[in-house]
Amino acid sequence: MDVRDMKGDPSMWERLAWADLSPRERELWTVLGWRESKWDRNDPPPSAGKDWINLSFDEQYAAAELGFTNSLWDSFEDQ
């Protein structure tokens, strides 16, 4: 598995521990500022509070590779 299909449900990421993520998923989440300790404590990095338009190109690319779209990113609230 490279990157799982979240099928439009970004909350699926919250049900996974860092250890459950594939190497590629960990790489993409790392671009967004996540690290294992932050992930497992659900301590979001600054990117989580940004609107899509304010993400860097690399952050937008990583988010898109993880299955996010502009509207999904902007409407999702990290729980």
Biopython code that builds the backbone (N, CA, C, O; Angstrom):
import numpy as np
from Bio.PDB.StructureBuilder import StructureBuilder

atoms = [
    (1, "MET", "N", (0.852, -1.176, 0.000)),
    (1, "MET", "CA", (0.000, 0.000, 0.000)),
    (1, "MET", "C", (0.893, 1.234, 0.000)),
    (1, "MET", "O", (1.869, 1.325, 0.745)),
    (2, "ASP", "N", (0.534, 2.158, -0.842)),
    (2, "ASP", "CA", (1.268, 3.419, -0.921)),
    (2, "ASP", "C", (0.532, 4.475, -0.096)),
    (2, "ASP", "O", (0.990, 4.862, 0.979)),
    (3, "VAL", "N", (-0.602, 4.933, -0.601)),
    (3, "VAL", "CA", (-1.454, 5.879, 0.120)),
    (3, "VAL", "C", (-2.879, 5.365, 0.021)),
    (3, "VAL", "O", (-3.400, 5.168, -1.076)),
    (4, "ARG", "N", (-3.501, 5.151, 1.157)),
    (4, "ARG", "CA", (-4.869, 4.606, 1.140)),
    (4, "ARG", "C", (-5.866, 5.657, 0.643)),
    (4, "ARG", "O", (-5.621, 6.860, 0.739)),
    (5, "ASP", "N", (-6.969, 5.188, 0.122)),
    (5, "ASP", "CA", (-8.035, 6.048, -0.389)),
    (5, "ASP", "C", (-8.977, 6.386, 0.760)),
    (5, "ASP", "O", (-9.638, 5.505, 1.309)),
    (6, "MET", "N", (-9.034, 7.657, 1.117)),
    (6, "MET", "CA", (-9.898, 8.028, 2.235)),
    (6, "MET", "C", (-11.362, 8.136, 1.819)),
    (6, "MET", "O", (-12.238, 8.349, 2.657)),
    (7, "LYS", "N", (-11.623, 7.987, 0.519)),
    (7, "LYS", "CA", (-13.000, 7.970, -0.004)),
    (7, "LYS", "C", (-13.818, 9.166, 0.476)),
    (7, "LYS", "O", (-14.991, 9.028, 0.822)),
    (8, "GLY", "N", (-13.190, 10.338, 0.492)),
    (8, "GLY", "CA", (-13.896, 11.559, 0.865)),
    (8, "GLY", "C", (-14.142, 11.719, 2.350)),
    (8, "GLY", "O", (-14.842, 12.646, 2.759)),
    (9, "ASP", "N", (-13.581, 10.837, 3.173)),
    (9, "ASP", "CA", (-13.793, 10.890, 4.624)),
    (9, "ASP", "C", (-12.456, 11.130, 5.336)),
    (9, "ASP", "O", (-11.791, 10.178, 5.746)),
    (10, "PRO", "N", (-12.061, 12.408, 5.484)),
    (10, "PRO", "CA", (-10.767, 12.681, 6.114)),
    (10, "PRO", "C", (-10.677, 12.239, 7.571)),
    (10, "PRO", "O", (-9.575, 12.126, 8.108)),
    (11, "SER", "N", (-11.798, 11.990, 8.215)),
    (11, "SER", "CA", (-11.746, 11.549, 9.612)),
    (11, "SER", "C", (-11.130, 10.155, 9.741)),
    (11, "SER", "O", (-10.736, 9.748, 10.834)),
    (12, "MET", "N", (-11.049, 9.425, 8.627)),
    (12, "MET", "CA", (-10.427, 8.092, 8.691)),
    (12, "MET", "C", (-8.989, 8.179, 9.154)),
    (12, "MET", "O", (-8.486, 7.242, 9.774)),
    (13, "TRP", "N", (-8.303, 9.300, 8.862)),
    (13, "TRP", "CA", (-6.912, 9.443, 9.299)),
    (13, "TRP", "C", (-6.813, 9.474, 10.810)),
    (13, "TRP", "O", (-5.813, 9.031, 11.375)),
    (14, "GLU", "N", (-7.836, 9.992, 11.471)),
    (14, "GLU", "CA", (-7.808, 10.111, 12.930)),
    (14, "GLU", "C", (-7.930, 8.757, 13.633)),
    (14, "GLU", "O", (-7.619, 8.637, 14.818)),
    (15, "ARG", "N", (-8.372, 7.772, 12.918)),
    (15, "ARG", "CA", (-8.521, 6.435, 13.515)),
    (15, "ARG", "C", (-7.243, 5.602, 13.407)),
    (15, "ARG", "O", (-7.206, 4.451, 13.842)),
    (16, "LEU", "N", (-6.212, 6.185, 12.832)),
    (16, "LEU", "CA", (-4.964, 5.463, 12.619)),
    (16, "LEU", "C", (-3.857, 6.002, 13.522)),
    (16, "LEU", "O", (-3.736, 7.211, 13.718)),
    (17, "ALA", "N", (-3.070, 5.113, 14.054)),
    (17, "ALA", "CA", (-1.867, 5.522, 14.779)),
    (17, "ALA", "C", (-0.771, 5.776, 13.747)),
    (17, "ALA", "O", (-0.850, 5.288, 12.620)),
    (18, "TRP", "N", (0.238, 6.532, 14.129)),
    (18, "TRP", "CA", (1.362, 6.817, 13.243)),
    (18, "TRP", "C", (1.960, 5.509, 12.715)),
    (18, "TRP", "O", (2.319, 5.415, 11.541)),
    (19, "ALA", "N", (2.065, 4.513, 13.576)),
    (19, "ALA", "CA", (2.642, 3.225, 13.189)),
    (19, "ALA", "C", (1.806, 2.504, 12.134)),
    (19, "ALA", "O", (2.320, 1.636, 11.428)),
    (20, "ASP", "N", (0.521, 2.855, 12.018)),
    (20, "ASP", "CA", (-0.355, 2.240, 11.025)),
    (20, "ASP", "C", (-0.171, 2.833, 9.632)),
    (20, "ASP", "O", (-0.598, 2.238, 8.643)),
    (21, "LEU", "N", (0.459, 3.996, 9.548)),
    (21, "LEU", "CA", (0.622, 4.679, 8.271)),
    (21, "LEU", "C", (1.732, 4.020, 7.451)),
    (21, "LEU", "O", (2.720, 3.525, 7.994)),
    (22, "SER", "N", (1.546, 4.027, 6.142)),
    (22, "SER", "CA", (2.597, 3.522, 5.260)),
    (22, "SER", "C", (3.759, 4.521, 5.255)),
    (22, "SER", "O", (3.579, 5.673, 5.650)),
    (23, "PRO", "N", (4.924, 4.102, 4.822)),
    (23, "PRO", "CA", (6.047, 5.044, 4.739)),
    (23, "PRO", "C", (5.705, 6.278, 3.891)),
    (23, "PRO", "O", (6.078, 7.394, 4.251)),
    (24, "ARG", "N", (5.007, 6.086, 2.783)),
    (24, "ARG", "CA", (4.630, 7.218, 1.927)),
    (24, "ARG", "C", (3.656, 8.136, 2.652)),
    (24, "ARG", "O", (3.788, 9.356, 2.564)),
    (25, "GLU", "N", (2.682, 7.580, 3.365)),
    (25, "GLU", "CA", (1.735, 8.410, 4.122)),
    (25, "GLU", "C", (2.468, 9.213, 5.189)),
    (25, "GLU", "O", (2.196, 10.402, 5.363)),
    (26, "ARG", "N", (3.391, 8.580, 5.902)),
    (26, "ARG", "CA", (4.170, 9.306, 6.916)),
    (26, "ARG", "C", (4.976, 10.434, 6.277)),
    (26, "ARG", "O", (5.078, 11.524, 6.839)),
    (27, "GLU", "N", (5.546, 10.172, 5.109)),
    (27, "GLU", "CA", (6.314, 11.188, 4.397)),
    (27, "GLU", "C", (5.429, 12.393, 4.057)),
    (27, "GLU", "O", (5.830, 13.538, 4.262)),
    (28, "LEU", "N", (4.233, 12.131, 3.541)),
    (28, "LEU", "CA", (3.315, 13.215, 3.172)),
    (28, "LEU", "C", (2.832, 13.994, 4.394)),
    (28, "LEU", "O", (2.780, 15.223, 4.367)),
    (29, "TRP", "N", (2.482, 13.282, 5.460)),
    (29, "TRP", "CA", (2.037, 13.972, 6.674)),
    (29, "TRP", "C", (3.182, 14.780, 7.285)),
    (29, "TRP", "O", (2.944, 15.824, 7.893)),
    (30, "THR", "N", (4.409, 14.313, 7.129)),
    (30, "THR", "CA", (5.567, 15.050, 7.637)),
    (30, "THR", "C", (5.708, 16.386, 6.906)),
    (30, "THR", "O", (6.056, 17.392, 7.524)),
    (31, "VAL", "N", (5.444, 16.406, 5.611)),
    (31, "VAL", "CA", (5.464, 17.663, 4.852)),
    (31, "VAL", "C", (4.461, 18.649, 5.453)),
    (31, "VAL", "O", (4.688, 19.859, 5.455)),
    (32, "LEU", "N", (3.357, 18.117, 5.960)),
    (32, "LEU", "CA", (2.322, 18.966, 6.577)),
    (32, "LEU", "C", (2.633, 19.305, 8.036)),
    (32, "LEU", "O", (1.829, 19.949, 8.710)),
    (33, "GLY", "N", (3.782, 18.878, 8.515)),
    (33, "GLY", "CA", (4.225, 19.262, 9.855)),
    (33, "GLY", "C", (3.980, 18.244, 10.946)),
    (33, "GLY", "O", (4.304, 18.494, 12.107)),
    (34, "TRP", "N", (3.412, 17.095, 10.594)),
    (34, "TRP", "CA", (3.135, 16.081, 11.597)),
    (34, "TRP", "C", (4.383, 15.262, 11.889)),
    (34, "TRP", "O", (5.197, 15.007, 11.001)),
    (35, "ARG", "N", (4.518, 14.863, 13.118)),
    (35, "ARG", "CA", (5.549, 13.923, 13.565)),
    (35, "ARG", "C", (4.833, 12.879, 14.417)),
    (35, "ARG", "O", (3.696, 13.092, 14.837)),
    (36, "GLU", "N", (5.478, 11.780, 14.665)),
    (36, "GLU", "CA", (4.829, 10.695, 15.411)),
    (36, "GLU", "C", (4.250, 11.174, 16.737)),
    (36, "GLU", "O", (3.104, 10.863, 17.060)),
    (37, "SER", "N", (5.026, 11.925, 17.503)),
    (37, "SER", "CA", (4.545, 12.357, 18.823)),
    (37, "SER", "C", (3.330, 13.266, 18.698)),
    (37, "SER", "O", (2.392, 13.155, 19.488)),
    (38, "LYS", "N", (3.333, 14.161, 17.720)),
    (38, "LYS", "CA", (2.182, 15.050, 17.516)),
    (38, "LYS", "C", (0.964, 14.244, 17.046)),
    (38, "LYS", "O", (-0.154, 14.463, 17.512)),
    (39, "TRP", "N", (1.197, 13.320, 16.127)),
    (39, "TRP", "CA", (0.104, 12.531, 15.559)),
    (39, "TRP", "C", (-0.596, 11.727, 16.647)),
    (39, "TRP", "O", (-1.820, 11.762, 16.770)),
    (40, "ASP", "N", (0.184, 11.012, 17.425)),
    (40, "ASP", "CA", (-0.407, 10.119, 18.424)),
    (40, "ASP", "C", (-1.035, 10.879, 19.598)),
    (40, "ASP", "O", (-1.841, 10.308, 20.332)),
    (41, "ARG", "N", (-0.685, 12.137, 19.787)),
    (41, "ARG", "CA", (-1.326, 12.982, 20.807)),
    (41, "ARG", "C", (-2.416, 13.863, 20.204)),
    (41, "ARG", "O", (-3.086, 14.612, 20.916)),
    (42, "ASN", "N", (-2.589, 13.766, 18.870)),
    (42, "ASN", "CA", (-3.499, 14.638, 18.124)),
    (42, "ASN", "C", (-3.225, 16.106, 18.451)),
    (42, "ASN", "O", (-4.128, 16.866, 18.801)),
    (43, "ASP", "N", (-1.964, 16.476, 18.326)),
    (43, "ASP", "CA", (-1.494, 17.840, 18.555)),
    (43, "ASP", "C", (-1.155, 18.436, 17.194)),
    (43, "ASP", "O", (-0.014, 18.333, 16.745)),
    (44, "PRO", "N", (-2.133, 19.061, 16.530)),
    (44, "PRO", "CA", (-1.941, 19.458, 15.139)),
    (44, "PRO", "C", (-0.873, 20.539, 14.943)),
    (44, "PRO", "O", (-0.719, 21.434, 15.774)),
    (45, "PRO", "N", (-0.145, 20.439, 13.834)),
    (45, "PRO", "CA", (0.839, 21.453, 13.480)),
    (45, "PRO", "C", (0.140, 22.681, 12.890)),
    (45, "PRO", "O", (-1.067, 22.642, 12.647)),
    (46, "PRO", "N", (0.875, 23.761, 12.660)),
    (46, "PRO", "CA", (0.265, 24.971, 12.109)),
    (46, "PRO", "C", (-0.496, 24.770, 10.794)),
    (46, "PRO", "O", (-1.487, 25.459, 10.551)),
    (47, "SER", "N", (-0.059, 23.856, 9.959)),
    (47, "SER", "CA", (-0.742, 23.655, 8.674)),
    (47, "SER", "C", (-2.205, 23.271, 8.854)),
    (47, "SER", "O", (-3.034, 23.592, 8.002)),
    (48, "ALA", "N", (-2.532, 22.596, 9.939)),
    (48, "ALA", "CA", (-3.907, 22.143, 10.164)),
    (48, "ALA", "C", (-4.877, 23.308, 10.322)),
    (48, "ALA", "O", (-6.070, 23.164, 10.056)),
    (49, "GLY", "N", (-4.374, 24.453, 10.752)),
    (49, "GLY", "CA", (-5.237, 25.614, 10.941)),
    (49, "GLY", "C", (-5.280, 26.550, 9.746)),
    (49, "GLY", "O", (-5.953, 27.580, 9.788)),
    (50, "LYS", "N", (-4.571, 26.204, 8.684)),
    (50, "LYS", "CA", (-4.524, 27.059, 7.501)),
    (50, "LYS", "C", (-5.619, 26.687, 6.515)),
    (50, "LYS", "O", (-5.992, 25.520, 6.396)),
    (51, "ASP", "N", (-6.130, 27.687, 5.810)),
    (51, "ASP", "CA", (-6.989, 27.421, 4.668)),
    (51, "ASP", "C", (-6.110, 26.899, 3.539)),
    (51, "ASP", "O", (-4.908, 27.162, 3.501)),
    (52, "TRP", "N", (-6.715, 26.166, 2.633)),
    (52, "TRP", "CA", (-5.984, 25.579, 1.505)),
    (52, "TRP", "C", (-5.131, 26.632, 0.784)),
    (52, "TRP", "O", (-3.962, 26.397, 0.481)),
    (53, "ILE", "N", (-5.721, 27.765, 0.523)),
    (53, "ILE", "CA", (-5.022, 28.802, -0.240)),
    (53, "ILE", "C", (-3.761, 29.297, 0.468)),
    (53, "ILE", "O", (-2.854, 29.823, -0.178)),
    (54, "ASN", "N", (-3.700, 29.134, 1.778)),
    (54, "ASN", "CA", (-2.545, 29.583, 2.552)),
    (54, "ASN", "C", (-1.496, 28.495, 2.768)),
    (54, "ASN", "O", (-0.441, 28.754, 3.348)),
    (55, "LEU", "N", (-1.781, 27.279, 2.303)),
    (55, "LEU", "CA", (-0.781, 26.220, 2.364)),
    (55, "LEU", "C", (0.290, 26.489, 1.311)),
    (55, "LEU", "O", (-0.003, 27.038, 0.249)),
    (56, "SER", "N", (1.509, 26.109, 1.602)),
    (56, "SER", "CA", (2.568, 26.214, 0.600)),
    (56, "SER", "C", (2.272, 25.227, -0.531)),
    (56, "SER", "O", (1.429, 24.340, -0.393)),
    (57, "PHE", "N", (2.971, 25.396, -1.636)),
    (57, "PHE", "CA", (2.800, 24.461, -2.754)),
    (57, "PHE", "C", (3.067, 23.027, -2.296)),
    (57, "PHE", "O", (2.309, 22.114, -2.625)),
    (58, "ASP", "N", (4.146, 22.834, -1.535)),
    (58, "ASP", "CA", (4.480, 21.483, -1.058)),
    (58, "ASP", "C", (3.404, 20.928, -0.136)),
    (58, "ASP", "O", (3.081, 19.742, -0.203)),
    (59, "GLU", "N", (2.845, 21.781, 0.728)),
    (59, "GLU", "CA", (1.772, 21.334, 1.625)),
    (59, "GLU", "C", (0.520, 20.977, 0.827)),
    (59, "GLU", "O", (-0.130, 19.971, 1.114)),
    (60, "GLN", "N", (0.176, 21.791, -0.171)),
    (60, "GLN", "CA", (-0.986, 21.475, -1.006)),
    (60, "GLN", "C", (-0.782, 20.154, -1.746)),
    (60, "GLN", "O", (-1.699, 19.338, -1.844)),
    (61, "TYR", "N", (0.417, 19.957, -2.258)),
    (61, "TYR", "CA", (0.713, 18.709, -2.971)),
    (61, "TYR", "C", (0.564, 17.506, -2.032)),
    (61, "TYR", "O", (-0.063, 16.507, -2.384)),
    (62, "ALA", "N", (1.146, 17.614, -0.842)),
    (62, "ALA", "CA", (1.064, 16.508, 0.119)),
    (62, "ALA", "C", (-0.390, 16.235, 0.499)),
    (62, "ALA", "O", (-0.816, 15.081, 0.547)),
    (63, "ALA", "N", (-1.143, 17.290, 0.766)),
    (63, "ALA", "CA", (-2.548, 17.122, 1.132)),
    (63, "ALA", "C", (-3.333, 16.467, -0.010)),
    (63, "ALA", "O", (-4.160, 15.586, 0.227)),
    (64, "ALA", "N", (-3.076, 16.894, -1.231)),
    (64, "ALA", "CA", (-3.769, 16.315, -2.383)),
    (64, "ALA", "C", (-3.401, 14.843, -2.548)),
    (64, "ALA", "O", (-4.266, 14.022, -2.855)),
    (65, "GLU", "N", (-2.139, 14.503, -2.351)),
    (65, "GLU", "CA", (-1.712, 13.103, -2.438)),
    (65, "GLU", "C", (-2.393, 12.245, -1.375)),
    (65, "GLU", "O", (-2.600, 11.048, -1.573)),
    (66, "LEU", "N", (-2.737, 12.862, -0.249)),
    (66, "LEU", "CA", (-3.429, 12.146, 0.826)),
    (66, "LEU", "C", (-4.936, 12.065, 0.592)),
    (66, "LEU", "O", (-5.654, 11.427, 1.362)),
    (67, "GLY", "N", (-5.414, 12.715, -0.474)),
    (67, "GLY", "CA", (-6.830, 12.632, -0.827)),
    (67, "GLY", "C", (-7.641, 13.882, -0.554)),
    (67, "GLY", "O", (-8.846, 13.907, -0.802)),
    (68, "PHE", "N", (-6.999, 14.914, -0.048)),
    (68, "PHE", "CA", (-7.720, 16.146, 0.227)),
    (68, "PHE", "C", (-7.904, 16.961, -1.043)),
    (68, "PHE", "O", (-7.057, 16.960, -1.936)),
    (69, "THR", "N", (-9.017, 17.647, -1.098)),
    (69, "THR", "CA", (-9.262, 18.670, -2.108)),
    (69, "THR", "C", (-9.332, 19.993, -1.351)),
    (69, "THR", "O", (-9.353, 20.016, -0.121)),
    (70, "ASN", "N", (-9.368, 21.068, -2.086)),
    (70, "ASN", "CA", (-9.498, 22.385, -1.471)),
    (70, "ASN", "C", (-10.694, 22.414, -0.523)),
    (70, "ASN", "O", (-10.558, 22.819, 0.631)),
    (71, "SER", "N", (-11.857, 21.990, -0.997)),
    (71, "SER", "CA", (-13.063, 22.072, -0.166)),
    (71, "SER", "C", (-13.019, 21.098, 1.012)),
    (71, "SER", "O", (-13.481, 21.436, 2.102)),
    (72, "LEU", "N", (-12.472, 19.897, 0.812)),
    (72, "LEU", "CA", (-12.364, 18.956, 1.935)),
    (72, "LEU", "C", (-11.431, 19.505, 3.009)),
    (72, "LEU", "O", (-11.738, 19.430, 4.198)),
    (73, "TRP", "N", (-10.295, 20.056, 2.593)),
    (73, "TRP", "CA", (-9.325, 20.602, 3.550)),
    (73, "TRP", "C", (-9.968, 21.737, 4.348)),
    (73, "TRP", "O", (-9.885, 21.768, 5.576)),
    (74, "ASP", "N", (-10.609, 22.670, 3.638)),
    (74, "ASP", "CA", (-11.158, 23.837, 4.304)),
    (74, "ASP", "C", (-12.351, 23.520, 5.201)),
    (74, "ASP", "O", (-12.630, 24.264, 6.141)),
    (75, "SER", "N", (-13.052, 22.433, 4.924)),
    (75, "SER", "CA", (-14.240, 22.107, 5.732)),
    (75, "SER", "C", (-13.945, 21.133, 6.858)),
    (75, "SER", "O", (-14.780, 20.942, 7.742)),
    (76, "PHE", "N", (-12.755, 20.506, 6.841)),
    (76, "PHE", "CA", (-12.440, 19.492, 7.851)),
    (76, "PHE", "C", (-11.903, 20.130, 9.115)),
    (76, "PHE", "O", (-10.992, 20.956, 9.061)),
    (77, "GLU", "N", (-12.459, 19.755, 10.239)),
    (77, "GLU", "CA", (-11.960, 20.203, 11.532)),
    (77, "GLU", "C", (-11.327, 19.020, 12.230)),
    (77, "GLU", "O", (-11.974, 18.000, 12.466)),
    (78, "ASP", "N", (-10.060, 19.167, 12.556)),
    (78, "ASP", "CA", (-9.335, 18.104, 13.249)),
    (78, "ASP", "C", (-9.985, 17.852, 14.601)),
    (78, "ASP", "O", (-10.191, 18.781, 15.381)),
    (79, "GLN", "N", (-10.307, 16.594, 14.875)),
    (79, "GLN", "CA", (-10.967, 16.242, 16.138)),
    (79, "GLN", "C", (-9.972, 15.763, 17.151)),
    (79, "GLN", "O", (-10.348, 15.424, 18.273)),
]
sb = StructureBuilder()
sb.init_structure("model")
sb.init_model(0)
sb.init_chain("A")
sb.init_seg("    ")
for serial, (resi, resn, name, xyz) in enumerate(atoms, 1):
    if name == "N":
        sb.init_residue(resn, " ", resi, " ")
    sb.init_atom(name, np.array(xyz, "f"), 0.0, 1.0, " ", f" {name:<3s}", serial, name[0])
structure = sb.get_structure()
